[in-house]
Amino acid sequence: MEWRDSDSPRKNKFKSQASAGKVMATVFRDHQGVILVDLMPKGITINLEAYIETLRKLKSRIRRSRPNLSMDYVLLQQDNAPPYTSLRTKGEIVRFGWTNLPHPPFYGAGIDALVKRWMKILDKAGDYIEE
């Protein structure tokens, strides 16, 4: 309801339509750019089996898109959702020869700042100190 004079024009009402729905995307990237975007089917959330399958897709994509990268140098950082922290997922990551970085306790810096910080650490062979 709205208060208005009897001679004022009525506001147009827009017809609403149902949204297209949410789709979950898992994105993997490195300092060169995006490696893999894995989309879940509409209305489906990620579970343990789906995440392990996504990691297998990632491994295959890394081999194709980064052929000079040794699998021993893959650093994986993920949040602490149950599919990512399960023993099966951790075992798969170890089997691939990847290193799982601990989840940072903050979100404010953003992934780009985190990537830049890690690159500084790697460039200085671990001798990086924040000034």
Secondary structure, DSSP 4 states (H G I P E B T S, - for coil): -----TTSPPPPPPPP--------EEEEEETTEEEEEEEPPTT----HHHHHHHHHHHHHHHHHH-TTS-GGG-EEE----HHHHSHHHHHHHHHHT-EEEPPPS--TTHHHHHHHHHHHHHHTTT-----
